[in-house]
Amino acid sequence: MAGAARRVSGTGLVAGARGRAANHSGSSSNRRRCGVGVGLTVLWVGLMVGLAQGYPQNGVMGVGLPKVIKCPSSMEISPCTCREMKKGLDIVCDNTDHKHVRNALDILKNKPAEIYWMKFRNCNLPRITDYVFLGLDVRHLNIIRSNVSAIERASLSALGGTLLTLDLANNKIREVPTRALGMLKKLTFLNLNYNPISVLNEGAFDGLVMLERLSLYDNHITHINDNAFKGIGRKLMRLNLGKNKLKYIPTDTFHPLTNLEVLDLHENRISQIPDGAFEGLRKLDMLKLEHNEIKTIQANVFSDLTVLNSLNIEHNLIANISDRAFAGLESNLEWLELGHNALDHIPSHALRPLHNLRQLDLESNNISYVQEDAFKGYGDTVKYILLDKNNIKRIPPLAFMDLHSLEWLKLSYNDLTSLTEDTVQPILDTLTMIDVSHNPLQCSCDLLWLWRWLSNPNNRETMISSNDHICITKDRKSHPIEHLPVQQFDCPRHVPNEMRSPDGAAVMVCSPILVAAGIASVVLTDNAWH
């Protein structure tokens, strides 16, 4: 840089001298002004040429100009490595200690460049000391699996105006380093996963006014102060508190997070959802409460979540759901996961107000019977129903009447011995996958529709998504349904031509309605001939 400055200045002086020689007849003041003017012009041209030729722009003459994206030599920063990217340098330090890291940082400070990624992985960095990043320009900083236990107050202060994301996962941080983090006024993402943090104190994230995503997955958090998120700003959209040790949902803690879209509380020890727990979360789109110890969903607990689209409460102990449990979710809830609970029936009264429900997951409950009106009133939009791994013994003929959009039906691992065409007829036009494998199905004419379904190459989703469908013949032998000879289904021998398979076999769909129609057709035809 100093060399470039000298070259440009020298050119200006020579040009100035030539200007004075050419204007020897003019006054001395005019000659001086001319010389200076030409010198400034040449100086400007020289600067532009320097930029075009890629001269480094640090030093006095480079103030405010872009920094070069050029790596130092590998020997200088070893064992760290450097890669040049369009957006800046990618610095990686793996399996090293504080001494080598400090040396690499000193080299980088002497050769200023924009660092897009700076990654320390599997290092031994127990303490992040004050001003360690002074003189560096870093956008994304990862210090993971590096034994960090202390982060000093001014350690990140030099990055306050540039750092966008900070990943401190898999360390030994016992409390949120509030004072150090508060300097990061442009930070949008903070990852503190896999640390031993046990409490979120008041104002734990104070100063992070631009933060959009915060993750504290797999810590030891047992308590969250009511004002823990005070001062965090109103841009936070995603908060992950999964796999901690929370026994309750703090009723006032989340109220300031008015722009929150995703709240993850899964894998905790929460036993109930208190009234008003989600007050103020008017923009929440997804709520994850799976793998807790919730036993009851009482009325109106979600009433503030008027735009909620996805609710996951699977893997709990839920046996009772109030008829008004989902009040407030009527217009927007599409994905509801209630699998792996203790329900002994489909909670139809609670589900009926959900006019836009697309997926209903009730697998692995204790449901033994599907009532006739189980899906009445909300079935127009449902595309996926999961009822596998229950104790269902019978499904009545009218149970699926209102499911006009159903595409997937999972009934595997139940106790069904029969599933008639009358029962599935209302959904056959829209269905793309049906799974009734692992049921004690009897090989009777009631299953002939399933034989035809499994034999149809267009129904590939069923084949891919399930195991072999087996039925049991009268001799108590098990057979794959699609390979069983037609006569084994024990259907009536005399079948009208309209009800034969394409190869002419007597393949009859044994719905009583269709049988009656076929017999009537034969009788009318015979009468016409006579």
Backbone torsions as a table, in degrees:
resi	resn	phi	psi	omega
1	MET	NA	-46.6	178.0
2	ALA	-59.8	-39.5	178.1
3	GLY	-61.4	-44.7	179.5
4	ALA	-61.5	-40.8	179.9
5	ALA	-63.6	-41.6	-180.0
6	ARG	-65.8	-41.5	-179.5
7	ARG	-62.0	-45.5	-179.8
8	VAL	-64.0	-43.0	-179.8
9	SER	-63.7	-42.6	179.4
10	GLY	-59.8	-43.1	178.8
11	THR	-60.6	-40.7	180.0
12	GLY	-63.8	-40.4	-178.8
13	LEU	-66.5	-43.0	178.9
14	VAL	-61.5	-46.4	-179.6
15	ALA	-62.6	-37.8	178.9
16	GLY	-63.3	-41.9	179.1
17	ALA	-62.5	-43.8	179.2
18	ARG	-62.2	-36.5	179.3
19	GLY	-65.3	-40.0	179.7
20	ARG	-67.5	-37.4	178.4
21	ALA	-65.5	-38.7	-177.7
22	ALA	-71.2	-26.4	-176.6
23	ASN	-110.3	41.0	-176.6
24	HIS	-64.5	-22.1	-179.0
25	SER	-81.1	-14.4	-179.4
26	GLY	-81.8	174.3	178.3
27	SER	-70.5	159.2	-179.2
28	SER	-65.9	-36.3	-180.0
29	SER	-66.6	-40.5	177.7
30	ASN	-63.6	-40.7	-179.6
31	ARG	-62.6	-39.3	180.0
32	ARG	-65.1	-43.4	-179.8
33	ARG	-63.4	-40.5	-179.8
34	CYS	-63.2	-46.2	-179.3
35	GLY	-60.0	-44.0	179.9
36	VAL	-65.3	-41.4	-179.1
37	GLY	-62.1	-46.0	179.1
38	VAL	-64.6	-39.4	179.9
39	GLY	-60.7	-44.0	178.3
40	LEU	-63.8	-39.3	179.7
41	THR	-62.6	-46.8	-179.2
42	VAL	-66.3	-36.3	177.5
43	LEU	-59.7	-44.3	178.4
44	TRP	-62.2	-45.4	178.9
45	VAL	-61.8	-41.4	179.2
46	GLY	-61.4	-40.4	177.4
47	LEU	-61.2	-44.3	-179.5
48	MET	-64.1	-40.3	178.3
49	VAL	-64.7	-40.3	178.9
50	GLY	-60.3	-42.8	177.7
51	LEU	-62.2	-44.9	-177.9
52	ALA	-62.8	-33.2	-178.2
53	GLN	-87.4	-0.6	174.6
54	GLY	81.4	25.7	176.0
55	TYR	-62.2	142.5	175.9
56	PRO	-59.8	140.8	-173.6
57	GLN	-112.5	26.2	173.7
58	ASN	-84.3	176.7	-177.7
59	GLY	87.7	-173.2	-173.7
60	VAL	-60.2	-41.3	-174.5
61	MET	-81.4	-6.4	-178.5
62	GLY	-103.2	8.5	-177.3
63	VAL	-60.4	127.2	177.7
64	GLY	82.7	-2.6	-179.2
65	LEU	-95.7	155.6	-177.4
66	PRO	-61.1	145.2	176.9
67	LYS	-84.6	155.3	-179.6
68	VAL	-77.7	149.4	175.0
69	ILE	-104.1	87.2	-176.4
70	LYS	-142.0	127.3	-178.0
71	CYS	-74.9	143.9	166.3
72	PRO	-69.2	167.9	-179.1
73	SER	-66.9	152.0	-178.0
74	SER	-62.8	-31.3	179.6
75	MET	-66.8	-35.0	-175.8
76	GLU	-66.8	-38.1	-173.8
77	ILE	-110.1	7.2	179.1
78	SER	-56.2	140.8	8.8
79	PRO	-85.9	7.6	175.4
80	CYS	-74.0	160.2	179.1
81	THR	-126.1	160.8	-178.9
82	CYS	-136.7	139.3	176.4
83	ARG	-133.4	136.4	-179.3
84	GLU	-88.1	128.3	178.0
85	MET	-123.2	165.1	179.9
86	LYS	-62.6	-33.8	-175.8
87	LYS	-90.6	-7.0	-178.7
88	GLY	146.4	-172.7	-177.9
89	LEU	-81.8	150.8	173.6
90	ASP	-114.6	104.0	-177.7
91	ILE	-101.5	127.3	-179.5
92	VAL	-127.8	126.4	174.7
93	CYS	-122.7	111.5	-178.2
94	ASP	-114.9	141.3	170.3
95	ASN	51.4	51.9	178.6
96	THR	-136.7	-175.7	-175.5
97	ASP	-119.7	-177.6	-175.1
98	HIS	-62.5	-37.8	-177.8
99	LYS	-61.8	-48.5	-179.1
100	HIS	-67.9	-36.8	178.4
101	VAL	-63.3	-45.4	-179.3
102	ARG	-62.3	-38.8	177.8
103	ASN	-62.9	-45.3	180.0
104	ALA	-62.7	-40.2	179.8
105	LEU	-65.2	-38.9	178.8
106	ASP	-63.1	-40.3	177.7
107	ILE	-62.7	-43.9	-178.6
108	LEU	-65.9	-33.1	178.5
109	LYS	-67.2	-31.6	-179.5
110	ASN	-80.3	-11.4	178.1
111	LYS	-129.4	73.3	-170.6
112	PRO	-54.8	132.4	176.5
113	ALA	-157.5	154.9	177.1
114	GLU	-75.4	125.7	179.5
115	ILE	-104.1	113.9	-178.3
116	TYR	-79.4	-45.9	176.5
117	TRP	-123.1	131.9	169.1
118	MET	-128.2	116.8	-171.3
119	LYS	-125.0	125.5	172.1
120	PHE	-116.5	117.9	-174.9
121	ARG	-130.7	131.7	178.8
122	ASN	56.4	39.9	178.3
123	CYS	-101.6	174.5	175.6
124	ASN	-111.7	90.0	-176.1
125	LEU	-128.8	70.3	-174.1
126	PRO	-61.8	-26.7	-177.9
127	ARG	-133.9	129.1	172.5
128	ILE	-94.8	108.1	-169.2
129	THR	-84.1	162.5	179.4
130	ASP	-57.3	138.7	172.4
131	TYR	59.5	20.4	-177.1
132	VAL	-64.6	-26.1	-179.1
133	PHE	-102.1	12.2	-179.5
134	LEU	-60.2	129.5	-179.0
135	GLY	92.8	1.7	179.5
136	LEU	-110.4	151.5	178.8
137	ASP	-118.8	99.2	-172.8
138	VAL	-120.2	135.4	178.0
139	ARG	-96.1	-42.9	-176.3
140	HIS	-132.2	122.2	-175.7
141	LEU	-121.0	122.6	176.4
142	ASN	-117.2	122.6	172.2
143	ILE	-127.4	89.8	-171.3
144	ILE	-120.3	148.0	-179.9
145	ARG	49.0	44.8	-173.0
146	SER	-124.4	20.2	171.0
147	ASN	66.5	22.0	-178.1
148	VAL	-72.1	127.7	176.1
149	SER	-123.9	-21.0	-179.1
150	ALA	-133.4	134.9	176.6
151	ILE	-126.2	107.8	-174.2
152	GLU	-69.9	157.9	-168.8
153	ARG	-55.7	-44.1	-175.3
154	ALA	-100.4	14.9	-175.2
155	SER	-65.8	-31.0	-176.8
156	LEU	-109.5	5.2	-172.5
157	SER	-61.3	-34.1	-178.6
158	ALA	-67.9	-17.4	-177.6
159	LEU	-99.6	5.3	-173.2
160	GLY	-57.9	-30.9	-177.0
161	GLY	-96.8	-1.6	-175.3
162	THR	-127.1	-32.0	-170.8
163	LEU	-69.4	129.6	-178.7
164	LEU	-105.0	-37.0	-179.7
165	THR	-135.6	144.7	-180.0
166	LEU	-136.9	121.7	-179.6
167	ASP	-115.9	113.7	179.8
168	LEU	-119.2	32.2	-175.2
169	ALA	-70.4	155.3	174.7
170	ASN	58.2	51.4	175.4
171	ASN	-125.3	-158.7	-178.4
172	LYS	-121.7	35.5	-177.4
173	ILE	-77.4	120.9	-174.2
174	ARG	-95.3	-18.8	175.9
175	GLU	-147.2	154.2	-178.5
176	VAL	-62.9	125.2	-179.8
177	PRO	-77.0	70.8	-169.8
178	THR	-55.8	-46.7	-175.5
179	ARG	-66.1	-38.5	179.0
180	ALA	-69.4	-41.3	-177.8
181	LEU	-71.2	-30.7	-176.3
182	GLY	-60.4	-16.6	178.7
183	MET	-76.9	-17.0	-169.8
184	LEU	-89.0	80.8	-172.3
185	LYS	-74.6	-12.5	179.8
186	LYS	-111.8	4.3	-176.3
187	LEU	-65.3	129.7	178.9
188	THR	-109.5	-20.0	-178.0
189	PHE	-140.1	129.6	177.2
190	LEU	-129.7	124.1	-179.8
191	ASN	-115.6	115.1	176.3
192	LEU	-119.2	26.9	-179.6
193	ASN	-59.7	152.0	172.3
194	TYR	57.1	51.8	172.4
195	ASN	-128.0	166.9	-179.4
196	PRO	-93.2	36.9	177.9
197	ILE	-68.6	130.4	-176.2
198	SER	-111.3	-23.9	-176.6
199	VAL	-138.1	140.2	169.8
200	LEU	-103.4	106.8	-175.3
201	ASN	-78.9	172.2	178.7
202	GLU	-59.0	133.2	178.6
203	GLY	61.1	32.7	-175.7
204	ALA	-57.7	-29.1	-176.8
205	PHE	-119.7	26.5	-178.5
206	ASP	-58.8	130.9	179.0
207	GLY	102.3	-15.8	-179.6
208	LEU	-85.4	70.1	-169.9
209	VAL	-75.2	-15.4	-179.7
210	MET	-106.0	4.0	-173.7
211	LEU	-65.2	131.3	179.5
212	GLU	-112.5	-31.1	-178.7
213	ARG	-133.4	131.7	179.6
214	LEU	-134.7	125.2	-178.0
215	SER	-126.4	126.3	179.2
216	LEU	-127.8	35.6	-177.2
217	TYR	-64.6	140.0	174.8
218	ASP	57.1	54.6	166.1
219	ASN	-108.0	-158.5	179.0
220	HIS	-119.5	32.4	-171.0
221	ILE	-68.1	121.6	176.9
222	THR	-111.9	-21.1	-175.7
223	HIS	-141.5	137.8	174.9
224	ILE	-124.3	119.4	178.4
225	ASN	-62.2	145.0	-178.8
226	ASP	-57.7	-26.8	-179.3
227	ASN	-108.7	25.1	-177.4
228	ALA	-59.6	-33.6	-176.5
229	PHE	-102.3	15.5	175.9
230	LYS	-66.6	130.8	178.3
231	GLY	85.0	6.3	-178.0
232	ILE	-81.0	-10.6	-176.0
233	GLY	89.5	170.5	-174.4
234	ARG	-110.1	22.2	-180.0
235	LYS	-98.8	-8.0	-175.6
236	LEU	-61.7	124.2	-178.2
237	MET	-113.3	-27.7	-177.3
238	ARG	-132.1	127.7	179.2
239	LEU	-131.3	121.3	-178.8
240	ASN	-114.0	112.1	175.7
241	LEU	-117.0	24.9	-177.5
242	GLY	-68.3	155.2	177.5
243	LYS	52.9	56.3	171.6
244	ASN	-120.9	-156.1	-176.5
245	LYS	-124.5	33.3	179.5
246	LEU	-71.6	131.6	177.1
247	LYS	-101.2	-6.7	-177.5
248	TYR	-150.1	162.1	173.2
249	ILE	-98.4	114.3	-178.5
250	PRO	-63.5	124.2	-168.4
251	THR	-73.2	-24.2	-177.5
252	ASP	-107.7	-10.4	-170.3
253	THR	-63.5	-43.3	-171.1
254	PHE	-87.1	-6.3	-174.5
255	HIS	-56.0	-37.0	-179.5
256	PRO	-71.1	-13.5	-173.5
257	LEU	-87.2	65.9	-170.3
258	THR	-71.0	-16.2	179.3
259	ASN	-105.9	10.4	-178.6
260	LEU	-64.2	132.6	179.9
261	GLU	-110.7	-30.5	-179.6
262	VAL	-131.3	124.2	176.3
263	LEU	-123.5	119.9	-175.9
264	ASP	-113.4	112.9	179.0
265	LEU	-122.0	22.3	-175.2
266	HIS	-72.6	160.5	178.9
267	GLU	56.2	49.3	170.5
268	ASN	-118.1	-157.6	179.7
269	ARG	-123.7	32.5	-176.7
270	ILE	-69.9	129.4	-176.7
271	SER	-106.1	-17.2	177.8
272	GLN	-153.9	161.0	177.1
273	ILE	-107.2	108.9	-176.8
274	PRO	-74.7	156.0	175.8
275	ASP	-61.5	138.4	176.1
276	GLY	76.7	9.0	-177.3
277	ALA	-61.8	-30.3	-174.7
278	PHE	-114.0	24.2	-180.0
279	GLU	-60.8	134.7	177.9
280	GLY	91.2	-11.9	-178.2
281	LEU	-86.6	65.4	-172.6
282	ARG	-73.5	-12.7	-178.3
283	LYS	-111.9	7.1	-176.7
284	LEU	-64.6	126.4	-177.8
285	ASP	-103.4	-31.1	-176.9
286	MET	-138.5	130.7	177.1
287	LEU	-125.9	124.4	-176.7
288	LYS	-115.4	114.1	-179.2
289	LEU	-125.9	17.5	-177.2
290	GLU	-69.5	159.9	178.9
291	HIS	58.1	50.9	171.2
292	ASN	-122.9	-157.6	-177.7
293	GLU	-126.5	33.9	-177.8
294	ILE	-72.9	132.3	-177.8
295	LYS	-107.3	-29.3	-175.5
296	THR	-137.9	141.4	170.9
297	ILE	-109.2	104.5	-177.0
298	GLN	-84.9	175.1	-174.4
299	ALA	-66.6	140.9	167.1
300	ASN	67.8	13.6	-177.5
301	VAL	-71.0	-19.0	178.8
302	PHE	-109.1	13.1	-168.9
303	SER	-62.8	-22.8	179.0
304	ASP	-81.6	-13.6	-173.7
305	LEU	-92.3	65.1	-169.9
306	THR	-72.0	-15.5	177.6
307	VAL	-112.0	12.6	-178.5
308	LEU	-60.1	130.0	-178.0
309	ASN	-105.5	-31.5	-175.2
310	SER	-135.9	128.6	179.9
311	LEU	-130.3	120.6	-179.0
312	ASN	-115.8	113.1	178.1
313	ILE	-126.1	26.4	-179.3
314	GLU	-75.2	167.2	-179.7
315	HIS	56.0	49.9	170.5
316	ASN	-122.3	-158.5	179.7
317	LEU	-119.5	30.1	-170.7
318	ILE	-69.3	121.7	175.9
319	ALA	-117.5	-21.7	-177.3
320	ASN	-130.1	133.1	176.8
321	ILE	-129.6	120.4	179.6
322	SER	-62.2	149.4	178.0
323	ASP	-59.9	-24.5	179.0
324	ARG	-109.6	25.3	-178.2
325	ALA	-61.6	-34.4	-175.3
326	PHE	-105.5	22.2	176.7
327	ALA	-60.5	135.4	-176.9
328	GLY	98.3	-17.1	-177.6
329	LEU	-101.9	7.7	-169.4
330	GLU	-56.3	-40.5	-169.0
331	SER	-88.6	-25.2	-169.4
332	ASN	-120.6	-20.9	-176.0
333	LEU	-65.4	124.2	-179.8
334	GLU	-116.2	-32.6	-173.8
335	TRP	-120.3	115.2	-178.9
336	LEU	-126.3	119.2	-178.6
337	GLU	-113.6	110.9	-179.2
338	LEU	-120.8	17.4	-178.1
339	GLY	-68.5	161.8	175.9
340	HIS	57.6	51.9	174.8
341	ASN	-128.0	-157.7	-175.9
342	ALA	-121.3	29.3	-179.7
343	LEU	-72.3	136.2	177.5
344	ASP	-106.0	6.3	176.5
345	HIS	-157.6	163.3	174.9
346	ILE	-76.4	121.9	-175.5
347	PRO	-76.5	67.0	-171.1
348	SER	-61.3	-40.1	-178.0
349	HIS	-62.8	-36.2	178.1
350	ALA	-74.4	-32.0	-176.2
351	LEU	-82.5	-25.0	-172.1
352	ARG	-55.6	-36.1	179.4
353	PRO	-72.0	-9.8	-174.0
354	LEU	-82.1	90.6	-169.8
355	HIS	-76.1	-13.5	-177.0
356	ASN	-121.1	19.1	-178.1
357	LEU	-63.4	130.7	179.8
358	ARG	-109.7	-37.8	179.9
359	GLN	-127.6	132.1	175.7
360	LEU	-123.9	113.4	-177.9
361	ASP	-108.1	111.4	179.1
362	LEU	-125.2	24.8	-177.1
363	GLU	-67.6	155.7	175.5
364	SER	55.0	50.9	169.6
365	ASN	-114.6	-159.4	178.8
366	ASN	-115.4	32.1	-177.1
367	ILE	-74.5	126.3	-178.8
368	SER	-111.9	-13.8	-174.5
369	TYR	-148.1	136.6	175.3
370	VAL	-102.0	112.2	-177.5
371	GLN	-70.4	156.6	-175.2
372	GLU	-60.1	-34.9	-178.3
373	ASP	-100.6	25.0	-174.3
374	ALA	-57.3	-34.6	-176.2
375	PHE	-117.3	16.1	-177.6
376	LYS	-71.1	129.7	174.1
377	GLY	97.0	-16.4	179.7
378	TYR	-139.0	13.7	-174.1
379	GLY	-85.3	-9.2	-175.4
380	ASP	-62.5	-30.4	-175.4
381	THR	-104.0	-12.0	-174.3
382	VAL	-69.5	126.6	179.9
383	LYS	-108.7	-26.8	-174.6
384	TYR	-133.4	123.1	175.0
385	ILE	-123.9	125.4	179.4
386	LEU	-114.2	109.8	178.4
387	LEU	-123.3	18.4	-178.5
388	ASP	-71.7	158.1	177.3
389	LYS	60.0	46.9	169.9
390	ASN	-116.9	-156.7	177.1
391	ASN	-122.7	34.8	-173.4
392	ILE	-69.2	125.6	-178.4
393	LYS	-105.6	-25.2	-175.4
394	ARG	-153.9	142.0	174.3
395	ILE	-125.2	119.1	-176.3
396	PRO	-70.0	158.7	-173.7
397	PRO	-58.5	-30.1	-174.8
398	LEU	-97.3	7.3	-173.1
399	ALA	-63.2	-33.3	-175.1
400	PHE	-103.0	15.0	-173.5
401	MET	-58.8	-36.3	-174.5
402	ASP	-93.2	4.9	-176.3
403	LEU	-91.4	72.1	-172.4
404	HIS	-78.8	-9.3	-178.7
405	SER	-118.6	7.4	-172.1
406	LEU	-64.0	132.7	178.3
407	GLU	-116.7	-35.2	179.9
408	TRP	-123.0	134.2	174.6
409	LEU	-135.2	116.3	-179.2
410	LYS	-111.3	117.2	-179.3
411	LEU	-128.0	19.4	-176.6
412	SER	-69.4	160.3	177.8
413	TYR	55.6	51.7	173.1
414	ASN	-124.5	-162.5	-178.1
415	ASP	-118.0	31.7	-178.8
416	LEU	-73.9	130.2	173.3
417	THR	-101.8	-17.3	-178.3
418	SER	-152.2	149.3	173.2
419	LEU	-147.1	102.0	-170.4
420	THR	-79.3	161.3	176.7
421	GLU	-67.3	-31.7	175.5
422	ASP	-54.6	-36.9	-178.1
423	THR	-71.1	-42.4	-175.2
424	VAL	-93.2	-11.3	-176.6
425	GLN	-52.1	-42.0	-178.4
426	PRO	-64.0	-18.1	-175.8
427	ILE	-112.8	-2.8	-174.7
428	LEU	-64.1	-30.5	-177.6
429	ASP	-69.6	-29.7	-176.9
430	THR	-104.7	-17.7	-174.3
431	LEU	-67.4	135.4	173.3
432	THR	-116.2	-16.7	178.8
433	MET	-148.0	130.3	172.3
434	ILE	-135.6	132.3	-178.4
435	ASP	-125.8	108.7	175.2
436	VAL	-121.3	27.0	177.9
437	SER	-68.4	161.7	178.4
438	HIS	58.7	45.0	170.1
439	ASN	-125.7	152.2	178.3
440	PRO	-80.8	55.0	-176.0
441	LEU	-66.4	138.0	176.1
442	GLN	-91.6	136.6	-179.5
443	CYS	-75.8	84.2	179.7
444	SER	-125.6	174.2	-179.0
445	CYS	-62.1	-20.4	177.7
446	ASP	-63.5	-19.5	-177.6
447	LEU	-101.4	5.0	-176.2
448	LEU	-64.1	-32.4	176.6
449	TRP	-60.0	-36.8	-179.8
450	LEU	-70.6	-35.7	175.6
451	TRP	-59.9	-45.2	178.7
452	ARG	-64.6	-40.3	-179.8
453	TRP	-62.1	-47.1	-177.9
454	LEU	-70.8	-23.8	179.7
455	SER	-83.3	-10.3	-177.4
456	ASN	-86.5	115.6	-178.0
457	PRO	-63.3	-16.4	179.8
458	ASN	-72.7	-17.6	-176.8
459	ASN	-93.1	52.9	-175.0
460	ARG	-67.3	-31.2	-178.0
461	GLU	-61.0	-35.4	178.2
462	THR	-65.4	-43.1	-177.4
463	MET	-65.0	-42.9	-175.8
464	ILE	-71.5	-34.6	-170.4
465	SER	-89.4	-5.9	-175.5
466	SER	-139.6	166.3	173.8
467	ASN	-82.5	-177.1	178.6
468	ASP	-60.0	138.4	174.2
469	HIS	-88.6	123.7	-173.9
470	ILE	-116.0	142.2	169.4
471	CYS	-130.2	162.9	-175.1
472	ILE	-112.5	123.9	179.6
473	THR	-81.9	175.4	-176.7
474	LYS	-61.5	-27.1	178.8
475	ASP	-84.6	11.4	174.8
476	ARG	66.8	28.9	175.0
477	LYS	-102.5	146.1	-179.5
478	SER	-94.4	138.5	-178.1
479	HIS	-139.2	140.6	170.1
480	PRO	-63.3	127.2	-172.1
481	ILE	-59.7	-42.9	-174.7
482	GLU	-68.8	-16.6	-179.8
483	HIS	-103.8	-0.1	-176.9
484	LEU	-77.3	132.8	175.7
485	PRO	-59.3	145.9	-174.4
486	VAL	-57.0	-40.4	-175.6
487	GLN	-63.3	-19.4	179.4
488	GLN	-71.1	-13.3	178.8
489	PHE	-84.0	-4.2	172.2
490	ASP	58.3	45.6	178.1
491	CYS	-89.5	161.6	176.5
492	PRO	-54.9	146.5	-175.3
493	ARG	-75.2	-37.5	-173.9
494	HIS	-94.4	109.9	-176.5
495	VAL	-125.0	131.1	176.9
496	PRO	-58.9	154.0	-178.8
497	ASN	-56.0	-35.5	-177.2
498	GLU	-62.1	-19.1	-174.2
499	MET	-108.8	17.9	176.6
500	ARG	-94.1	157.2	178.0
501	SER	-74.4	167.5	-179.2
502	PRO	-56.2	-28.4	-179.6
503	ASP	-88.8	6.6	176.3
504	GLY	91.4	-4.8	-179.8
505	ALA	-69.1	153.9	-177.8
506	ALA	-79.1	76.3	-179.4
507	VAL	-101.5	110.1	-173.3
508	MET	-118.5	132.6	175.3
509	VAL	-86.1	116.1	-163.4
510	CYS	-88.5	42.3	171.4
511	SER	-75.2	131.1	178.4
512	PRO	-54.1	-35.6	-179.7
513	ILE	-65.0	-44.0	-179.4
514	LEU	-70.0	-35.2	177.3
515	VAL	-62.0	-46.3	179.5
516	ALA	-61.2	-41.2	179.7
517	ALA	-64.2	-40.3	-179.8
518	GLY	-65.6	-43.3	179.5
519	ILE	-63.2	-42.6	179.6
520	ALA	-61.9	-38.8	179.8
521	SER	-63.1	-42.0	179.6
522	VAL	-64.5	-44.3	-178.8
523	VAL	-62.8	-45.4	-179.7
524	LEU	-63.1	-39.1	179.2
525	THR	-64.7	-43.9	178.7
526	ASP	-61.5	-43.3	-179.9
527	ASN	-62.5	-37.6	-179.1
528	ALA	-63.9	-37.4	179.9
529	TRP	-69.6	-31.4	-179.3
530	HIS	-85.0	NA	NA
